[in-house]
Amino acid sequence: MFTGITEELGEVLAWERSGDSGRLTIKAPLAVSDAKHGDSISVDGVCLTVVDQGPDWFTADVMAVSIAMSTLGERQVGDRVDLERAAAVGDRLGGHIVQGHVDGTATVLAVTPGDAWRVLRFTLDTEHAPLVVRKGSIAVNGVSLTVSDAGDDWFEVSLIPETLAATTLGALIPGDRVNIETDILARHVQRLMGFDTRPAAPGASQPTETERSES
């Protein structure tokens, strides 16, 4: 579990592909300062597990589903990535609850600069559109952000100078792809709405096992 507050900009040191999976090695002095084997670290919003480490680096296995659902497969040696260690019990929740289970990717449509801030507009798939609401929360490359506006097939976020400087989002240009994770509460509500959870009316007969199997 993460909070969406990037702690460090890491650097890809190695990306070893093997079939449909691979191993990613990242320079991350802060992230490994108290890490141990099996710990979780968010890399551009994807929860990865430490399988090896050194004084200022760690290695993690990347499964096929993570490569398919995220931008990690596009990373190259020297690329910067947003890193966050798993939250500790009792920590302040500075952002919002982020699982590190990305929903997919979005593409930068436009970057609009302000005096000291920047508005980024991203594509939004039909599948994810119902889960993104104006003033709601979304994680972009693992960074907790507030949706400043949203349409049927796009959403916007407004970035303050700190976010621009401390994360990879400040370097984004139109055409770049990012990982997105929608709000966990919205996902659960959407799932529940797919079922009829209303209690049966008093005295209403329940369908028999045969009737259920035939329906």
C-alpha positions as CSV (number, residue, x, y, z in Angstrom):
1,M,0.0,0.0,0.0
2,F,1.3,3.5,-0.9
3,T,0.2,7.1,-0.5
4,G,1.2,8.5,-3.9
5,I,3.9,10.8,-2.6
6,T,7.0,10.2,-4.7
7,E,10.1,9.9,-2.4
8,E,12.8,9.7,-4.9
9,L,13.6,9.8,-8.6
10,G,15.4,6.5,-9.5
11,E,17.4,5.6,-12.5
12,V,17.1,2.4,-14.6
13,L,20.4,0.6,-14.4
14,A,19.5,-2.6,-16.2
15,W,16.4,-4.2,-17.8
16,E,16.9,-7.8,-18.6
17,R,14.0,-9.3,-20.6
18,S,13.4,-13.1,-20.6
19,G,10.4,-14.2,-22.7
20,D,7.4,-12.3,-21.6
21,S,8.8,-11.2,-18.2
22,G,12.0,-9.6,-17.0
23,R,14.2,-8.2,-14.2
24,L,14.5,-4.4,-13.6
25,T,17.4,-3.0,-11.7
26,I,17.1,0.6,-10.4
27,K,19.4,3.0,-8.7
28,A,17.5,4.1,-5.6
29,P,19.7,5.2,-2.6
30,L,16.8,6.3,-0.5
31,A,14.4,3.4,-1.3
32,V,17.0,0.8,-0.4
33,S,18.3,2.6,2.7
34,D,15.9,0.5,4.9
35,A,14.7,-2.1,2.4
36,K,15.0,-5.8,2.7
37,H,14.3,-8.8,0.5
38,G,10.6,-9.1,-0.2
39,D,9.8,-5.4,0.4
40,S,7.4,-3.6,-1.9
41,I,8.5,-0.5,-3.9
42,S,6.3,1.5,-6.3
43,V,8.1,2.1,-9.6
44,D,6.2,4.6,-11.8
45,G,3.1,3.4,-9.9
46,V,3.7,-0.3,-10.3
47,C,4.2,-2.3,-7.1
48,L,7.3,-4.4,-7.4
49,T,9.1,-6.7,-5.0
50,V,12.7,-6.4,-4.0
51,V,14.5,-9.7,-5.0
52,D,18.1,-8.4,-4.8
53,Q,19.8,-5.2,-3.6
54,G,23.0,-3.4,-3.1
55,P,24.1,-0.2,-1.3
56,D,22.2,2.1,-3.7
57,W,20.2,-0.2,-6.0
58,F,17.6,-2.9,-6.1
59,T,16.3,-5.5,-8.5
60,A,12.7,-6.6,-9.0
61,D,11.0,-9.2,-11.2
62,V,8.4,-7.8,-13.6
63,M,5.6,-10.2,-14.6
64,A,4.1,-10.3,-18.0
65,V,0.8,-8.7,-16.8
66,S,2.8,-5.8,-15.4
67,I,4.6,-5.3,-18.7
68,A,1.3,-5.5,-20.6
69,M,-0.6,-3.1,-18.3
70,S,2.1,-0.5,-17.8
71,T,4.9,1.4,-19.4
72,L,7.6,-0.5,-17.7
73,G,8.3,-2.5,-20.8
74,E,9.3,0.7,-22.6
75,R,11.8,1.8,-20.0
76,Q,15.5,2.0,-21.0
77,V,18.8,2.2,-19.2
78,G,19.2,5.8,-18.0
79,D,15.5,6.5,-17.7
80,R,14.2,8.2,-14.6
81,V,11.3,6.6,-12.6
82,D,9.2,7.7,-9.7
83,L,9.8,5.7,-6.5
84,E,7.9,5.3,-3.3
85,R,8.4,2.8,-0.5
86,A,5.4,1.0,1.0
87,A,3.6,3.0,3.6
88,A,4.2,2.1,7.3
89,V,1.4,1.7,9.7
90,G,0.9,5.0,11.5
91,D,2.3,7.1,8.7
92,R,0.5,10.3,7.6
93,L,-1.6,9.7,4.5
94,G,-0.3,12.7,2.5
95,G,-1.9,11.6,-0.8
96,H,-4.6,8.9,-1.1
97,I,-4.6,5.1,-0.9
98,V,-2.7,3.8,-3.8
99,Q,-2.3,0.0,-4.3
100,G,0.3,-0.1,-7.0
101,H,-2.1,-2.1,-9.2
102,V,-2.3,0.1,-12.3
103,D,-5.5,0.1,-14.4
104,G,-3.6,0.8,-17.6
105,T,-1.9,3.7,-19.4
106,A,-2.9,7.1,-20.7
107,T,-1.3,9.4,-23.2
108,V,-0.4,13.1,-22.8
109,L,-2.7,15.1,-25.1
110,A,-1.6,18.6,-24.1
111,V,0.6,20.5,-21.7
112,T,-0.5,24.0,-20.7
113,P,2.0,26.1,-18.7
114,G,1.0,28.7,-16.1
115,D,3.1,31.2,-14.2
116,A,4.4,28.5,-11.8
117,W,2.3,25.5,-12.5
118,R,1.2,23.3,-15.4
119,V,-2.0,21.6,-16.6
120,L,-1.6,18.2,-18.2
121,R,-4.4,16.6,-20.2
122,F,-4.4,12.9,-20.8
123,T,-6.5,10.4,-22.8
124,L,-9.0,8.3,-20.9
125,D,-10.2,4.9,-22.0
126,T,-14.0,4.2,-22.1
127,E,-13.3,1.5,-19.5
128,H,-11.8,3.9,-17.0
129,A,-13.9,7.0,-17.7
130,P,-16.6,6.1,-15.1
131,L,-13.9,5.9,-12.4
132,V,-12.5,9.3,-12.9
133,V,-14.4,12.3,-11.5
134,R,-13.6,16.0,-11.2
135,K,-12.0,16.7,-7.8
136,G,-11.5,13.0,-7.3
137,S,-8.1,11.3,-6.8
138,I,-6.0,9.5,-9.4
139,A,-2.4,8.2,-9.4
140,V,-0.3,9.1,-12.5
141,N,3.0,7.2,-12.5
142,G,2.3,6.5,-8.9
143,V,1.9,10.2,-8.0
144,S,-1.2,11.1,-6.1
145,L,-3.1,13.9,-7.9
146,T,-6.4,15.6,-7.9
147,V,-8.4,15.5,-11.1
148,S,-9.0,19.2,-12.0
149,D,-11.3,18.4,-14.9
150,A,-12.6,15.4,-16.8
151,G,-14.5,14.7,-20.0
152,D,-15.8,11.5,-21.6
153,D,-12.4,10.6,-23.0
154,W,-9.9,12.8,-21.3
155,F,-8.9,14.1,-17.8
156,E,-6.7,16.9,-16.6
157,V,-4.4,17.4,-13.6
158,S,-2.8,20.7,-12.4
159,L,0.8,20.3,-11.2
160,I,2.4,22.6,-8.6
161,P,6.1,23.4,-8.8
162,E,7.0,20.8,-6.2
163,T,5.4,18.0,-8.2
164,L,7.0,19.2,-11.4
165,A,10.5,19.2,-9.8
166,A,10.2,16.1,-7.6
167,T,8.6,13.6,-10.1
168,T,8.9,12.5,-13.7
169,L,5.7,14.4,-14.6
170,G,7.5,17.7,-15.0
171,A,9.3,16.3,-18.1
172,L,6.2,14.9,-19.9
173,I,5.4,16.2,-23.4
174,P,2.4,15.4,-25.7
175,G,2.6,11.8,-26.9
176,D,4.3,10.4,-23.7
177,R,2.5,7.5,-22.0
178,V,2.0,7.2,-18.3
179,N,0.6,4.6,-15.9
180,I,-2.7,5.4,-14.2
181,E,-4.5,3.9,-11.2
182,T,-8.0,5.0,-10.5
183,D,-9.4,5.5,-7.0
184,I,-9.9,2.1,-5.2
185,L,-13.3,3.2,-3.8
186,A,-14.6,4.0,-7.3
187,R,-13.5,0.6,-8.5
188,H,-15.3,-1.2,-5.7
189,V,-18.5,0.9,-6.2
190,Q,-18.5,0.1,-9.9
191,R,-18.1,-3.6,-9.1
192,L,-21.0,-3.6,-6.6
193,M,-23.2,-1.8,-9.1
194,G,-22.9,-4.8,-11.4
195,F,-24.8,-7.0,-8.9
196,D,-28.3,-6.8,-7.5
197,T,-27.5,-6.4,-3.8
198,R,-31.0,-5.3,-2.8
199,P,-32.5,-7.5,0.0
200,A,-35.5,-9.6,-0.9
201,A,-38.9,-8.2,0.0
202,P,-40.4,-9.7,3.1
203,G,-42.4,-12.8,2.3
204,A,-40.9,-13.1,-1.2
205,S,-40.1,-16.7,-2.1
206,Q,-36.5,-17.5,-2.9
207,P,-35.7,-19.3,-6.2
208,T,-35.0,-23.0,-5.8
209,E,-31.7,-24.5,-6.8
210,T,-33.3,-25.9,-9.9
211,E,-34.7,-22.5,-10.9
212,R,-31.3,-20.8,-10.3
213,S,-29.6,-23.4,-12.5
214,E,-32.1,-22.9,-15.3
215,S,-32.0,-19.1,-15.3
